[in-house]
Amino acid sequence: MKYAGTNIKRFYNIDWQAYNGGALPAKTKELLGLVASLVLRCDDCIMYHLI
C-alpha cells in the first residue's frame, strides 16, 4: 500500500468499512458478498471472498 495511488487506497478503505460489524455481523456481510459474486460469476471476486 506504500506505493498505491489515492484511488486504490480509497477503494480498500470503503471495502474495509463495508465489512465492519454494524446492523449485520461482519461474517454475514462476507457471506452476502460471496453470494453476490457467485451470482455475477466473477471468479476474482469469489476468490477474494473465499480468502
Secondary structure by P-SEA (a helix, b strand, c coil): cccccaaaaaaaaaaaaaaccccccaaaaaaaaaaaaaaaccaaaaaaaac
